[in-house]
Amino acid sequence: MMTTSQIAARLGIRSARVRRLIHAGTLPAVNLSAGRRPTYLVAVADLDALLEARRVIPGAASRREAGRRRKTTDALGRAANAAAGRYVPPQPKHRKTKG
């Protein structure tokens, strides 16, 4: 079992961030305090599971890049979607620049 400050030191983040992960339900913890200020303990296995779930695979596209690819469609793809009866979002309008 580890405290929030021990986890923060291990990950190089602030303990407030660890507490936010606990409050959000992302990191399971046990509250040992009966008072107003909680004292959390986290199982090492739960911390390892969180880190494994957030592991980044080298060479894999990030979520942001995947979203860009999903949103941008070339003219051929737009035509195929329209022919299939699927919704084709309108092309973004470009602003004219003063020249």
C-alpha positions in Angstrom: 0.0 0.0 0.0 1.2 3.5 -0.8 0.1 7.0 0.3 -0.8 9.8 -2.1 2.5 11.5 -1.5 4.5 8.3 -2.1 2.6 7.8 -5.4 3.2 11.4 -6.4 6.9 11.1 -5.7 7.1 7.9 -7.8 5.2 9.4 -10.7 6.8 12.9 -10.5 3.4 14.6 -10.0 1.7 16.5 -7.2 -0.3 14.7 -4.5 -3.3 16.9 -5.4 -3.3 15.2 -8.9 -3.3 11.8 -7.2 -6.2 12.8 -5.0 -8.1 14.0 -8.1 -7.5 10.6 -9.7 -9.0 9.0 -6.6 -12.0 11.4 -6.4 -12.7 10.7 -10.1 -12.8 7.0 -9.5 -9.8 6.4 -11.8 -7.5 5.2 -9.0 -9.1 2.9 -6.3 -8.1 3.8 -2.8 -9.0 3.2 0.9 -9.8 6.1 3.2 -8.3 5.4 6.6 -9.4 8.7 8.2 -12.7 9.1 10.0 -12.2 12.9 10.2 -12.7 15.7 7.7 -9.3 15.3 6.0 -9.0 12.0 4.2 -5.9 9.8 4.4 -5.8 7.5 1.3 -3.9 4.3 0.8 -3.7 2.8 -2.7 -2.7 -0.8 -3.5 0.4 -1.1 -5.6 -1.5 -3.5 -7.9 -4.2 -0.8 -8.5 -1.5 1.8 -9.3 0.3 -0.6 -11.7 -3.1 -1.4 -13.4 -3.7 2.4 -13.9 -0.2 2.8 -15.4 -0.7 -0.2 -17.7 -4.0 1.1 -18.9 -2.5 4.4 -19.8 0.6 3.0 -21.5 1.5 4.6 -24.8 2.6 2.2 -27.5 5.5 3.6 -29.6 4.5 4.1 -33.2 0.8 4.0 -32.6 -1.2 7.0 -33.5 -2.4 9.2 -30.6 -6.1 9.7 -30.0 -5.7 13.3 -31.3 -4.2 12.1 -34.6 -6.8 9.3 -35.0 -9.5 11.9 -34.5 -8.1 14.1 -37.1 -7.9 11.3 -39.6 -11.5 10.3 -38.8 -12.8 13.8 -39.3 -11.0 14.7 -42.4 -12.3 13.0 -45.5 -11.0 13.5 -49.0 -13.2 14.2 -52.0 -13.4 10.5 -53.1 -14.4 9.4 -49.6 -17.0 12.2 -49.4 -18.5 11.0 -52.7 -18.5 7.4 -51.6 -20.3 8.3 -48.3 -22.8 10.4 -50.2 -23.5 7.6 -52.7 -24.0 5.2 -49.8 -26.6 7.5 -48.3 -24.4 8.3 -45.2 -24.2 11.8 -43.8 -21.5 13.9 -45.3 -20.6 16.9 -43.2 -20.2 20.2 -45.1 -16.8 21.3 -46.1 -15.4 24.0 -43.8 -15.4 27.4 -45.4 -12.1 29.1 -45.6 -11.9 32.8 -44.7 -10.6 35.1 -47.4 -7.5 36.9 -46.5 -7.0 40.6 -47.3 -4.3 40.8 -49.9 
